[in-house]
Amino acid sequence: MFNAVLIAALAAGLASCTKEPANSITNLDPTFAAYAVWVINEGNFGHGNSTLDCYEPEAGSYHENVYTAVNHAALGDNANDLAIGRGDSLFVIVNNSDVVRLINRRNAHILRSYDLPAGTGPFKMVMINDSDIAITGFASSTVLILNRWTGAITHTYAVGPNPQYIAFTGSWLCVSAPGFNGGNEVDVIKLSDGSVTKIAVGDSPSIILAQSDTSAVVLCSGNYSPATPASLVFFSTNTATVTTRVPLPRHPFKMAADGRVLYIPADSVMTRVDLYNRTLRDSFPMDRVAYGLAVDYDTHTLYLSDAKDFTQRGDLSMYDDQMLLLGRMQTGVNPGTMLVVH
Amino acid sequence: MVFQRQTCRSSGGPPSSPNPLRFGFLVSIVACASALCPGIGVAGTDVPDSLRNYHLDSIVVSAPRIPQSSAPYAFAREIAFDAAQSGQSLAHLLESLPGALVRDYGGTGALATVSWRGMDPSETVVLLDGIRLNGLQHGMVDLNKIPLGGFSGASIAASDAGFDEPAGGVLSLHSAPLGRDLAGAFTAGTGSFGDRVIAATLGAGSATLAGSLGVTQASAVNDFSYDWNGEQRTRVNADFTMRSLYGRAMWVPGANASAFSPRHDLLLNAVESDQGTPGAATGTASTARQHDRTVTAQVRSQWLDSPAAQLETSVAGLYTDETYSGLTWNNAYRTRSLAIAGRGTTMILPGIDLHAGIRETIGEARSSDLADATRFETQALLGPEITLPPSLLFERVRLQVLGRCDIAADHMDGGASITRSLITISAGAGATLRDLPALTMRAFVATTGRMPTFNDLYWNPGGNPDLRTERGTKAEIGARMDVQQAGAWTLDGSAYYIDSRDKIVWLPLNGTIWSPRNVRHVIAKGVTATMAWSPATWITLQAAEDISSHVRAEAEFPGDDAVNKQLPYIPLETTSASLFLRVIDGAVTADATVLRNSHRFTSTDNSSFLPGYTTLDAGVAGRLILAGFTLRPSLRCLNITGAAYQILDGYPMPGRSVHVSVTTEFNDR
């Protein structure tokens, strides 16, 4: 009897008590509206779980993981940026896969993949003209010029450590290069001769917005330890000088412009800056922390993504220009860059 | 972009690293030994392993008499290192032990950590002959950087009888015993993935002095093919070379076979490794490399050892050096610490012993990624152990209470000073029923804590000097039964509960800067059951089952979807079964182990997961005596079925591998 009980207990123990969840990836062959908000879910670094979502505002439809559903393949590891291409095409930068993918934004089908040199770590991109794309190489501390037709790297510029954001002002490429330890450098590349000029803007420069052919504004987040203040720094590209510095509260990392209004979230507060007057305008409390931010210029709708704890699915909140919540949807893991396309 | 710069290695490197333990010799699941000698494998009784003595002629070479590792009333398991299990790493050996959670970034040659019952690796204390290996910098220990040469075995337990009481228990490695006769061994082995190992040991002794010395070199190309979403790939840049040296010397001035004499034990371990860091499967090929050096040295003196009083002192040093190259962030990390400790036990009344100890540690971590700081840490412990006289119900009851105080002061190079304190208390009891002496019962409850590491506090950028000390409570009840019916049976069961608060979690401030915060409240609970059955002296069957739940107990922010969800990478269920054979009077041994891990979630809201997996390992070893030499050939096959699986997302584990080795010994002890 004793042995029988033991054998039964052993058999019960060896039988699995836990049920494995079903895999939820579905096949999809959709047609997306031309007017859409595309959302990059970065996933977790090293896990290869980046996804691409599409929100259709007019239909109120949110489509998750459309790239994998359509192409039956993973998008890659740590997708990080989106940019509009010619016609209905859309570029997706996949950082830790060292690849740029070009997809059809009406159906999410892959059109082409551009493999970059191993160890580039592409971060952000900007279209220079009909042929050339400038890409920051976070891991290689370079800016690459990729010819979209041939797939060749036509120029490589050495810039400051760990370049992140990039903007194009007509003749100059502006690159924030904070490194890992809170540097203060923006590099200005003069495309006509390839010269690189360094401008000390403020600690931890990140997003750069081009304002004119010769001016841009960069968000400097400030450092945590030792603490230094955040600021919004306007600079001239042709003189390589800082023109205006606007102190900012807290340590913001995101910003997006809607005409003369600049939205800058930090912690659970949204601050608005008047770009014309270069002054703080007002601020609003939020119940979310921004990891991504985008503005629909037509409807003045603000799209704000919250990555939560960076290991669970985030959410996407929509606000009007008075920060009233219009709606909220669940996204993938680490929703970051968003792009509103009309 | 969110880089996991801190979470995996916290020393600034990527979540890969290192190096293996391909010691072609020495390794065997104790369960094997314990199964063959039922009663050893599962602790939880009132005799801790560290009380073992080894008597060799006139010299008495002993492990410390005072418990250094597992608390006597907590569930614990042991493994013994033996030539029969060559080709296995410590991580692999621990993986099948119930309660042990191994996080492995790609098998031999990659970073591997262990924690107890789902806690974080930095919450499990790893002791090397009593020296705490958890460094000041990041608190984790890479199992593949621990040399097995010179060690006889290890134990992992739910509670610590020493100066620390972490939520994640304690893993303790024990030095091999010394002998008086001249003895030595040479091992050569080879295997899959370019595995090569050579090792040599030599030991000798006299009536008052004994010592041993060993060297090992292990290397491997270590690239292997794996299936990634249906695509065949090959891991590259995973080669490694590791050299280790260990030595031990014991001096017993005035050795006397009939009386105790004070003794002094010198233990030395040094490991140097150079390896590629292959990185995650999802990234492009890495060319990064890592070069590490670790040196531990300890002088332990035992001054008294009698029923009335025991006293020992120790001076221990730890040096680690990690250098990375070819990464986006190249850097070097150096830590140094020196600890002076004294522990003793005295009988204050019949049946009542009083344990007391004090340890003073000074340590520092240096890197351009860290603000320079030096930590002075004072730890003390005090508590009684009471043996109650037999009663109507109980044949024997023992109670133990230990109070610990830990005060750490960090002095910054700029002149600032930050002091933190931590007090923990543990209480345990063990009892044997009068009418059922085969059954022993145990229980303990303890408060736990862990100081923030230097990375947590002083990492630049993102370190958070305002972090609080992690705190928590854990409790466990268990019972063990030894039965002689149709062979020898040993059954053991435990139920546990761990409430951990203010857990330190690194979260991104933006895309590239991470910062630690005290955010997490985790409740873990589960049951563990083990069984060993030896129907005859030559065969033993073992099985273990662990079912657990580890959930986030409170919302950490608005919209938190992870509340009451299983934490990532902790299996809900782990099952293992083993068969051990020992025939021809031990001249041939064989074993096979099946391990089943359930699916593990990869996100905190349980929206994604890695599927469960089952692995099968087996080995056979022989012993042949020729002209005074003992030959020990060994053949081991890991993952025989070639299961494709990942323990951590993005880090495929190796497929089938074969390892062979031959050890030649003279004057085998």
Chai-1 contact restraints between the chains, C-beta under 6 A:
chainA,res_idxA,chainB,res_idxB,connection_type,confidence,min_distance_angstrom,max_distance_angstrom,comment,restraint_id
A,F2,B,Q485,contact,1.0,0.0,6.0,A-B,restraint_1
A,N3,B,A486,contact,1.0,0.0,6.0,A-B,restraint_2
A,L10,B,A543,contact,1.0,0.0,6.0,A-B,restraint_3
A,G13,B,E545,contact,1.0,0.0,6.0,A-B,restraint_4
A,L14,B,T575,contact,1.0,0.0,6.0,A-B,restraint_5
A,C17,B,E573,contact,1.0,0.0,6.0,A-B,restraint_6
A,T18,B,L572,contact,1.0,0.0,6.0,A-B,restraint_7
A,T18,B,E573,contact,1.0,0.0,6.0,A-B,restraint_8
A,T18,B,S598,contact,1.0,0.0,6.0,A-B,restraint_9
A,E20,B,H599,contact,1.0,0.0,6.0,A-B,restraint_10
A,E20,B,G612,contact,1.0,0.0,6.0,A-B,restraint_11
A,P21,B,F609,contact,1.0,0.0,6.0,A-B,restraint_12
A,F45,B,V2,contact,1.0,0.0,6.0,A-B,restraint_13
A,F45,B,F3,contact,1.0,0.0,6.0,A-B,restraint_14
A,F45,B,Q4,contact,1.0,0.0,6.0,A-B,restraint_15
A,G46,B,A280,contact,1.0,0.0,6.0,A-B,restraint_16
A,G46,B,T282,contact,1.0,0.0,6.0,A-B,restraint_17
A,G46,B,G650,contact,1.0,0.0,6.0,A-B,restraint_18
A,H47,B,D649,contact,1.0,0.0,6.0,A-B,restraint_19
A,H47,B,G650,contact,1.0,0.0,6.0,A-B,restraint_20
A,G48,B,T282,contact,1.0,0.0,6.0,A-B,restraint_21
A,G48,B,G650,contact,1.0,0.0,6.0,A-B,restraint_22
A,D77,B,T282,contact,1.0,0.0,6.0,A-B,restraint_23
A,D77,B,G283,contact,1.0,0.0,6.0,A-B,restraint_24
A,N78,B,M1,contact,1.0,0.0,6.0,A-B,restraint_25
A,N80,B,M1,contact,1.0,0.0,6.0,A-B,restraint_26
A,N95,B,M1,contact,1.0,0.0,6.0,A-B,restraint_27
A,N96,B,G283,contact,1.0,0.0,6.0,A-B,restraint_28
A,D98,B,T284,contact,1.0,0.0,6.0,A-B,restraint_29
A,A118,B,T284,contact,1.0,0.0,6.0,A-B,restraint_30
A,A118,B,A285,contact,1.0,0.0,6.0,A-B,restraint_31
A,A139,B,T328,contact,1.0,0.0,6.0,A-B,restraint_32
A,F180,B,W329,contact,1.0,0.0,6.0,A-B,restraint_33
A,N181,B,P461,contact,1.0,0.0,6.0,A-B,restraint_34
A,G182,B,P461,contact,1.0,0.0,6.0,A-B,restraint_35
A,Y224,B,P461,contact,1.0,0.0,6.0,A-B,restraint_36
A,S225,B,P461,contact,1.0,0.0,6.0,A-B,restraint_37
A,S225,B,G463,contact,1.0,0.0,6.0,A-B,restraint_38
A,F253,B,N510,contact,1.0,0.0,6.0,A-B,restraint_39
A,D287,B,P558,contact,1.0,0.0,6.0,A-B,restraint_40
A,D309,B,T604,contact,1.0,0.0,6.0,A-B,restraint_41
A,F310,B,V2,contact,1.0,0.0,6.0,A-B,restraint_42
A,F310,B,P508,contact,1.0,0.0,6.0,A-B,restraint_43
A,T311,B,S603,contact,1.0,0.0,6.0,A-B,restraint_44
A,T311,B,T604,contact,1.0,0.0,6.0,A-B,restraint_45
A,Q312,B,D561,contact,1.0,0.0,6.0,A-B,restraint_46
A,Q312,B,A562,contact,1.0,0.0,6.0,A-B,restraint_47
A,Q312,B,S603,contact,1.0,0.0,6.0,A-B,restraint_48
A,Q312,B,T604,contact,1.0,0.0,6.0,A-B,restraint_49
A,Q312,B,D605,contact,1.0,0.0,6.0,A-B,restraint_50
A,R313,B,D605,contact,1.0,0.0,6.0,A-B,restraint_51
A,R313,B,S607,contact,1.0,0.0,6.0,A-B,restraint_52
A,N334,B,V2,contact,1.0,0.0,6.0,A-B,restraint_53
